[in-house]
């Protein structure tokens, strides 16, 4: 035991000396690191102090500490509201359906485009696919309203109907998800294309010599290389599972499609900005964030387990 203690002490001293030497020799890099660290603390961690508004009856005239402490009153009021279950259900379903349909498409596009051998055509296809990402959400929603207009809309002209799809609650999720895929699939594809571009080309040449088909090369070369990136992107997507795009829902929402478009993000905006119920809206937003954190931890554990167990033949 004495020998163990004696060897542990010098190791700790050596570790401190090594760290000190690194700090001295690379002090410029650590000084530059202080800037983003300070920005992160000031703009990300310090505002967390305001979370206590969710537990107070906040009045702007009284300030933070002058407002009465009410505990979990706002959370009880939210869970007892008549639209609570509907908003949670709509938020979860819209997020899950978006993840289910939107997540695999960039992977499929990347695998398909990676097989193109005409580089000029390949660049044109990539540009066409990720160009919609740079269109403003407001412009996209305006385009959707024009295309789905019951009088002269492109979809109604093709179908020979005069249906106002934005007033149909059953069509809202399809419209939201389809427009999201069109706008963001090409941009999400870039990450997977970057991963595929790092694959050694000799693997493809060896596979061709062995007589492997295109699908066999995708299965045994491309997909195994994409697995770590897919897992990482899935974890990041799960972290935003409850954060449905507020702008698009707000711009496409009507009184007739609220059965499926009434989500938590819009409710927080209405209560906090329009009705000035700051404590209540903060409590609802905090609940949404806590659910996001729990889902992120669960998905992270599942993905870690799957990445350890899954193997490709």
C-alpha positions as a Markdown table, in Angstrom:
| # | Residue | x | y | z |
|---|---|---|---|---|
| 1 | Unk | 0.0 | 0.0 | 0.0 |
| 2 | Unk | 2.8 | 2.4 | 0.8 |
| 3 | Unk | 4.5 | 1.7 | -2.5 |
| 4 | Unk | 1.2 | 2.3 | -4.3 |
| 5 | Unk | 0.8 | 5.7 | -2.6 |
| 6 | Unk | 4.4 | 6.6 | -3.3 |
| 7 | Unk | 4.0 | 5.8 | -7.0 |
| 8 | Unk | 0.7 | 7.6 | -7.3 |
| 9 | Unk | 2.0 | 10.9 | -5.8 |
| 10 | Unk | 4.8 | 11.3 | -8.3 |
| 11 | Unk | 2.4 | 10.5 | -11.1 |
| 12 | Unk | 0.1 | 13.3 | -10.0 |
| 13 | Unk | 3.0 | 15.7 | -9.7 |
| 14 | Unk | 4.2 | 14.8 | -13.2 |
| 15 | Unk | 0.7 | 15.3 | -14.6 |
| 16 | Unk | 0.5 | 18.8 | -13.1 |
| 17 | Unk | 3.9 | 19.6 | -14.5 |
| 18 | Unk | 3.0 | 18.3 | -17.9 |
| 19 | Unk | -0.2 | 20.4 | -17.9 |
| 20 | Unk | 1.7 | 23.5 | -16.8 |
| 21 | Unk | 4.2 | 23.0 | -19.6 |
| 22 | Unk | 1.4 | 22.7 | -22.1 |
| 23 | Unk | -0.3 | 25.8 | -20.8 |
| 24 | Unk | 2.9 | 27.8 | -21.0 |
| 25 | Unk | 3.9 | 26.5 | -24.5 |
| 26 | Unk | 0.4 | 26.9 | -26.0 |
| 27 | Unk | -0.8 | 30.0 | -24.1 |
| 28 | Unk | -1.9 | 31.7 | -27.3 |
| 29 | Unk | -4.3 | 28.9 | -28.2 |
| 30 | Unk | -5.8 | 28.8 | -24.7 |
| 31 | Unk | -6.1 | 32.6 | -24.7 |
| 32 | Unk | -8.1 | 32.3 | -27.9 |
| 33 | Unk | -10.2 | 29.6 | -26.3 |
| 34 | Unk | -11.3 | 32.0 | -23.6 |
| 35 | Unk | -13.3 | 34.1 | -26.1 |
| 36 | Unk | -15.8 | 31.4 | -27.2 |
| 37 | Unk | -15.9 | 30.0 | -23.6 |
| 38 | Unk | -16.9 | 33.4 | -22.3 |
| 39 | Unk | -19.5 | 33.9 | -25.0 |
| 40 | Unk | -21.0 | 30.5 | -24.2 |
| 41 | Unk | -21.1 | 31.2 | -20.5 |
| 42 | Unk | -22.6 | 34.6 | -20.9 |
| 43 | Unk | -25.2 | 33.8 | -23.5 |
| 44 | Unk | -26.0 | 30.1 | -22.7 |
| 45 | Unk | -25.5 | 29.5 | -19.0 |
| 46 | Unk | -26.1 | 32.9 | -17.3 |
| 47 | Unk | -29.7 | 33.1 | -18.9 |
| 48 | Unk | -30.5 | 29.8 | -17.2 |
| 49 | Unk | -30.9 | 31.9 | -14.0 |
| 50 | Unk | -34.1 | 33.2 | -15.5 |
| 51 | Unk | -35.7 | 29.7 | -15.4 |
| 52 | Unk | -37.0 | 30.6 | -11.9 |
| 53 | Unk | -39.6 | 32.7 | -13.7 |
| 54 | Unk | -41.5 | 29.5 | -14.2 |
| 55 | Unk | -41.8 | 29.1 | -10.5 |
| 56 | Unk | -42.9 | 32.7 | -9.8 |
| 57 | Unk | -45.8 | 34.9 | -10.6 |
| 58 | Unk | -43.6 | 37.2 | -12.6 |
| 59 | Unk | -44.5 | 40.8 | -12.9 |
| 60 | Unk | -42.2 | 43.1 | -14.9 |
| 61 | Unk | -43.0 | 46.0 | -12.6 |
| 62 | Unk | -41.8 | 44.0 | -9.5 |
| 63 | Unk | -38.8 | 42.4 | -11.1 |
| 64 | Unk | -37.4 | 38.9 | -10.6 |
| 65 | Unk | -37.1 | 38.9 | -6.8 |
| 66 | Unk | -40.1 | 41.0 | -6.1 |
| 67 | Unk | -42.5 | 38.5 | -7.8 |
| 68 | Unk | -44.3 | 36.0 | -5.7 |
| 69 | Unk | -43.0 | 32.4 | -5.5 |
| 70 | Unk | -45.8 | 30.0 | -6.6 |
| 71 | Unk | -43.9 | 26.7 | -7.0 |
| 72 | Unk | -45.4 | 24.3 | -9.5 |
| 73 | Unk | -48.6 | 26.2 | -9.9 |
| 74 | Unk | -48.0 | 27.0 | -13.6 |
| 75 | Unk | -47.2 | 23.4 | -14.4 |
| 76 | Unk | -50.4 | 22.3 | -12.8 |
| 77 | Unk | -52.4 | 24.8 | -14.7 |
| 78 | Unk | -50.8 | 23.7 | -18.0 |
| 79 | Unk | -51.5 | 20.0 | -17.4 |
| 80 | Unk | -55.1 | 20.7 | -16.4 |
| 81 | Unk | -55.7 | 22.9 | -19.4 |
| 82 | Unk | -58.2 | 21.4 | -21.9 |
| 83 | Unk | -55.8 | 21.5 | -24.9 |
| 84 | Unk | -52.7 | 20.1 | -23.0 |
| 85 | Unk | -53.0 | 16.5 | -24.2 |
| 86 | Unk | -53.8 | 17.6 | -27.8 |
| 87 | Unk | -50.7 | 19.9 | -27.9 |
| 88 | Unk | -48.4 | 17.3 | -26.5 |
| 89 | Unk | -49.8 | 14.7 | -28.9 |
| 90 | Unk | -49.5 | 16.9 | -31.9 |
| 91 | Unk | -45.9 | 18.0 | -31.0 |
| 92 | Unk | -44.8 | 14.4 | -30.5 |
| 93 | Unk | -46.5 | 13.0 | -33.6 |
| 94 | Unk | -45.3 | 15.8 | -35.9 |
| 95 | Unk | -41.7 | 15.4 | -34.6 |
| 96 | Unk | -41.7 | 11.6 | -34.9 |
| 97 | Unk | -43.2 | 11.6 | -38.4 |
| 98 | Unk | -40.8 | 14.3 | -39.5 |
| 99 | Unk | -37.9 | 12.2 | -38.1 |
| 100 | Unk | -39.2 | 9.0 | -39.6 |
| 101 | Unk | -39.6 | 10.4 | -43.1 |
| 102 | Unk | -36.9 | 13.1 | -43.2 |
| 103 | Unk | -34.0 | 11.3 | -41.6 |
| 104 | Unk | -33.4 | 8.5 | -44.1 |
| 105 | Unk | -33.9 | 10.6 | -47.3 |
| 106 | Unk | -30.5 | 12.5 | -47.0 |
| 107 | Unk | -28.8 | 9.1 | -46.5 |
| 108 | Unk | -30.5 | 7.6 | -49.6 |
| 109 | Unk | -29.7 | 10.7 | -51.7 |
| 110 | Unk | -26.0 | 10.6 | -50.6 |
| 111 | Unk | -25.7 | 7.0 | -51.5 |
| 112 | Unk | -27.3 | 7.6 | -54.9 |
| 113 | Unk | -25.3 | 10.6 | -55.8 |
| 114 | Unk | -22.1 | 9.0 | -54.7 |
| 115 | Unk | -22.6 | 6.4 | -57.5 |
| 116 | Unk | -22.6 | 9.2 | -60.2 |
| 117 | Unk | -19.3 | 9.3 | -62.1 |
| 118 | Unk | -20.0 | 12.4 | -64.2 |
| 119 | Unk | -18.6 | 15.0 | -61.8 |
| 120 | Unk | -20.2 | 18.0 | -63.6 |
| 121 | Unk | -23.6 | 16.4 | -63.5 |
| 122 | Unk | -23.0 | 15.4 | -59.9 |
| 123 | Unk | -22.3 | 19.0 | -58.9 |
| 124 | Unk | -25.4 | 20.2 | -60.7 |
| 125 | Unk | -27.6 | 17.7 | -58.9 |
| 126 | Unk | -26.1 | 18.6 | -55.5 |
| 127 | Unk | -26.6 | 22.3 | -56.1 |
| 128 | Unk | -30.2 | 21.8 | -57.2 |
| 129 | Unk | -31.0 | 19.6 | -54.1 |
| 130 | Unk | -29.5 | 21.8 | -51.4 |
| 131 | Unk | -30.5 | 25.2 | -52.9 |
| 132 | Unk | -34.0 | 25.2 | -51.3 |
| 133 | Unk | -32.3 | 25.2 | -47.9 |
| 134 | Unk | -31.4 | 28.9 | -48.4 |
| 135 | Unk | -35.0 | 29.9 | -49.1 |
| 136 | Unk | -36.7 | 31.8 | -46.2 |
| 137 | Unk | -39.4 | 29.9 | -44.2 |
| 138 | Unk | -41.8 | 32.7 | -44.9 |
| 139 | Unk | -41.2 | 32.4 | -48.7 |
| 140 | Unk | -41.6 | 28.7 | -48.5 |
| 141 | Unk | -44.9 | 29.0 | -46.7 |
| 142 | Unk | -46.0 | 31.6 | -49.3 |
| 143 | Unk | -45.2 | 29.1 | -52.0 |
| 144 | Unk | -47.1 | 26.4 | -50.2 |
| 145 | Unk | -50.2 | 28.6 | -50.0 |
| 146 | Unk | -50.0 | 29.4 | -53.7 |
| 147 | Unk | -49.5 | 25.8 | -54.8 |
| 148 | Unk | -52.3 | 24.6 | -52.5 |
| 149 | Unk | -54.7 | 27.5 | -53.2 |
| 150 | Unk | -58.3 | 26.2 | -54.0 |
| 151 | Unk | -58.5 | 28.8 | -56.8 |
| 152 | Unk | -55.7 | 28.4 | -59.3 |
| 153 | Unk | -53.3 | 26.4 | -57.2 |
| 154 | Unk | -51.0 | 24.0 | -59.0 |
| 155 | Unk | -52.1 | 20.9 | -57.0 |
| 156 | Unk | -55.8 | 21.6 | -57.6 |
| 157 | Unk | -55.2 | 22.2 | -61.3 |
| 158 | Unk | -53.4 | 18.9 | -61.6 |
| 159 | Unk | -56.1 | 17.0 | -59.6 |
| 160 | Unk | -59.0 | 18.9 | -61.2 |
| 161 | Unk | -60.3 | 19.9 | -57.7 |
| 162 | Unk | -60.8 | 23.0 | -55.7 |
| 163 | Unk | -59.9 | 21.8 | -52.2 |
| 164 | Unk | -58.4 | 24.2 | -49.7 |
| 165 | Unk | -55.8 | 21.8 | -48.2 |
| 166 | Unk | -54.7 | 24.1 | -45.5 |
| 167 | Unk | -58.1 | 24.0 | -43.9 |
| 168 | Unk | -58.0 | 20.2 | -43.8 |
| 169 | Unk | -56.6 | 19.0 | -40.4 |
| 170 | Unk | -55.8 | 15.6 | -41.8 |
| 171 | Unk | -53.5 | 17.2 | -44.5 |
| 172 | Unk | -51.5 | 19.5 | -42.3 |
| 173 | Unk | -48.8 | 16.9 | -41.2 |
| 174 | Unk | -48.3 | 15.8 | -44.8 |
| 175 | Unk | -47.8 | 19.4 | -45.9 |
| 176 | Unk | -45.5 | 20.2 | -43.1 |
| 177 | Unk | -43.3 | 17.0 | -43.5 |
| 178 | Unk | -43.2 | 17.1 | -47.4 |
| 179 | Unk | -42.2 | 20.7 | -47.5 |
| 180 | Unk | -39.5 | 20.1 | -44.9 |
| 181 | Unk | -38.1 | 17.2 | -46.9 |
| 182 | Unk | -38.0 | 19.3 | -50.0 |
| 183 | Unk | -36.2 | 22.2 | -48.2 |
| 184 | Unk | -33.7 | 20.4 | -46.0 |
| 185 | Unk | -33.0 | 16.9 | -47.4 |
| 186 | Unk | -30.3 | 18.2 | -49.8 |
| 187 | Unk | -28.6 | 20.2 | -47.1 |
| 188 | Unk | -28.6 | 17.2 | -44.7 |
| 189 | Unk | -27.1 | 15.1 | -47.5 |
| 190 | Unk | -23.9 | 17.2 | -47.4 |
| 191 | Unk | -22.7 | 15.6 | -44.2 |
| 192 | Unk | -23.1 | 12.1 | -45.5 |
| 193 | Unk | -21.4 | 13.1 | -48.9 |
| 194 | Unk | -18.4 | 14.4 | -46.9 |
| 195 | Unk | -18.2 | 11.0 | -45.1 |
| 196 | Unk | -18.4 | 9.0 | -48.4 |
| 197 | Unk | -15.8 | 11.2 | -50.0 |
| 198 | Unk | -13.2 | 10.0 | -47.5 |
| 199 | Unk | -13.6 | 6.4 | -48.4 |
| 200 | Unk | -10.5 | 4.9 | -50.1 |
| 201 | Unk | -11.3 | 4.4 | -53.8 |
| 202 | Unk | -9.2 | 1.3 | -53.9 |
| 203 | Unk | -12.0 | -0.4 | -51.9 |
| 204 | Unk | -14.4 | 0.2 | -54.8 |
| 205 | Unk | -11.8 | -1.0 | -57.4 |
| 206 | Unk | -11.2 | -4.2 | -55.4 |
| 207 | Unk | -14.9 | -4.8 | -55.1 |
| 208 | Unk | -15.4 | -4.3 | -58.9 |
| 209 | Unk | -12.6 | -6.8 | -59.6 |
| 210 | Unk | -14.3 | -9.3 | -57.3 |
| 211 | Unk | -17.5 | -8.9 | -59.2 |
| 212 | Unk | -19.5 | -7.0 | -56.6 |
| 213 | Unk | -22.6 | -5.2 | -57.8 |
| 214 | Unk | -23.5 | -1.6 | -57.1 |
| 215 | Unk | -25.9 | -2.7 | -54.2 |
| 216 | Unk | -23.2 | -5.0 | -52.8 |
| 217 | Unk | -20.7 | -2.1 | -52.8 |
| 218 | Unk | -23.2 | 0.2 | -51.1 |
| 219 | Unk | -24.0 | -2.5 | -48.5 |
| 220 | Unk | -20.4 | -3.6 | -47.6 |
| 221 | Unk | -18.5 | -0.3 | -48.2 |
| 222 | Unk | -20.7 | 2.8 | -48.0 |
| 223 | Unk | -23.1 | 1.9 | -45.3 |
| 224 | Unk | -20.5 | 0.7 | -42.7 |
| 225 | Unk | -18.6 | 3.9 | -43.2 |
| 226 | Unk | -21.8 | 5.9 | -42.7 |
| 227 | Unk | -22.9 | 4.2 | -39.5 |
| 228 | Unk | -21.0 | 6.5 | -37.0 |
| 229 | Unk | -22.2 | 9.6 | -38.8 |
| 230 | Unk | -25.8 | 8.3 | -38.9 |
| 231 | Unk | -25.7 | 7.6 | -35.2 |
| 232 | Unk | -24.4 | 11.0 | -34.4 |
| 233 | Unk | -27.0 | 12.8 | -36.6 |
| 234 | Unk | -29.7 | 10.6 | -35.1 |
| 235 | Unk | -28.7 | 11.7 | -31.6 |
| 236 | Unk | -28.6 | 15.4 | -32.6 |
| 237 | Unk | -32.1 | 15.0 | -34.3 |
| 238 | Unk | -33.5 | 13.4 | -31.1 |
| 239 | Unk | -32.3 | 16.3 | -29.1 |
| 240 | Unk | -34.7 | 18.5 | -31.1 |
| 241 | Unk | -37.5 | 16.0 | -31.1 |
| 242 | Unk | -40.0 | 18.3 | -29.3 |
| 243 | Unk | -38.8 | 21.5 | -31.0 |
| 244 | Unk | -41.2 | 21.6 | -33.9 |
| 245 | Unk | -40.4 | 24.4 | -36.3 |
| 246 | Unk | -42.4 | 27.3 | -34.8 |
| 247 | Unk | -42.3 | 29.6 | -37.9 |
| 248 | Unk | -43.7 | 27.1 | -40.4 |
| 249 | Unk | -46.5 | 25.9 | -38.1 |
| 250 | Unk | -47.4 | 29.5 | -37.2 |
| 251 | Unk | -47.5 | 30.6 | -40.8 |
| 252 | Unk | -49.5 | 27.6 | -42.0 |
| 253 | Unk | -51.9 | 27.3 | -39.1 |
| 254 | Unk | -55.6 | 28.1 | -39.6 |
| 255 | Unk | -58.6 | 27.9 | -37.3 |
| 256 | Unk | -59.7 | 24.8 | -39.2 |
| 257 | Unk | -56.5 | 22.7 | -38.9 |
| 258 | Unk | -55.7 | 23.4 | -35.3 |
| 259 | Unk | -56.7 | 19.8 | -34.4 |
| 260 | Unk | -53.3 | 18.7 | -35.8 |
| 261 | Unk | -51.3 | 22.0 | -35.9 |
| 262 | Unk | -51.7 | 23.1 | -32.3 |
| 263 | Unk | -48.2 | 22.5 | -30.9 |
| 264 | Unk | -46.4 | 23.5 | -27.8 |
| 265 | Unk | -44.0 | 26.0 | -29.5 |
| 266 | Unk | -46.9 | 28.0 | -30.9 |
| 267 | Unk | -48.7 | 27.9 | -27.6 |
| 268 | Unk | -45.6 | 29.3 | -25.8 |
| 269 | Unk | -45.5 | 32.2 | -28.2 |
| 270 | Unk | -49.2 | 32.9 | -27.9 |
| 271 | Unk | -49.1 | 32.9 | -24.1 |
| 272 | Unk | -45.8 | 34.6 | -23.6 |
| 273 | Unk | -45.8 | 37.3 | -26.3 |
| 274 | Unk | -49.4 | 37.9 | -27.2 |
| 275 | Unk | -51.0 | 37.4 | -23.7 |
| 276 | Unk | -47.9 | 38.5 | -21.7 |
| 277 | Unk | -48.1 | 35.5 | -19.4 |
| 278 | Unk | -44.4 | 35.2 | -18.9 |
| 279 | Unk | -44.3 | 32.8 | -16.0 |
| 280 | Unk | -46.9 | 30.4 | -17.6 |
| 281 | Unk | -45.1 | 30.4 | -21.0 |
| 282 | Unk | -41.7 | 29.8 | -19.3 |
| 283 | Unk | -43.1 | 26.9 | -17.4 |
| 284 | Unk | -44.5 | 25.3 | -20.6 |
| 285 | Unk | -41.2 | 25.9 | -22.4 |
| 286 | Unk | -39.3 | 24.4 | -19.5 |
| 287 | Unk | -41.4 | 21.3 | -19.6 |
| 288 | Unk | -40.7 | 21.0 | -23.3 |
| 289 | Unk | -37.0 | 21.3 | -22.7 |
| 290 | Unk | -37.0 | 18.7 | -19.9 |
| 291 | Unk | -38.7 | 16.2 | -22.2 |
| 292 | Unk | -36.1 | 16.9 | -24.9 |
| 293 | Unk | -33.3 | 16.2 | -22.5 |
| 294 | Unk | -34.9 | 12.9 | -21.4 |
| 295 | Unk | -35.4 | 11.8 | -25.0 |
| 296 | Unk | -31.8 | 12.8 | -25.9 |
| 297 | Unk | -30.4 | 10.7 | -23.1 |
| 298 | Unk | -32.6 | 7.7 | -24.0 |
| 299 | Unk | -31.7 | 7.9 | -27.7 |
| 300 | Unk | -28.0 | 8.3 | -26.8 |
| 301 | Unk | -28.1 | 5.1 | -24.7 |
| 302 | Unk | -30.0 | 3.2 | -27.4 |
| 303 | Unk | -27.6 | 4.3 | -30.2 |
| 304 | Unk | -24.6 | 3.5 | -28.1 |
| 305 | Unk | -25.9 | 0.0 | -27.5 |
| 306 | Unk | -26.9 | -0.5 | -31.1 |
| 307 | Unk | -23.5 | 0.7 | -32.4 |
| 308 | Unk | -21.8 | -1.9 | -30.1 |
| 309 | Unk | -24.0 | -4.8 | -31.2 |
| 310 | Unk | -24.6 | -4.2 | -34.9 |
| 311 | Unk | -22.1 | -5.7 | -37.4 |
| 312 | Unk | -22.3 | -5.8 | -41.2 |
| 313 | Unk | -21.3 | -8.9 | -43.1 |
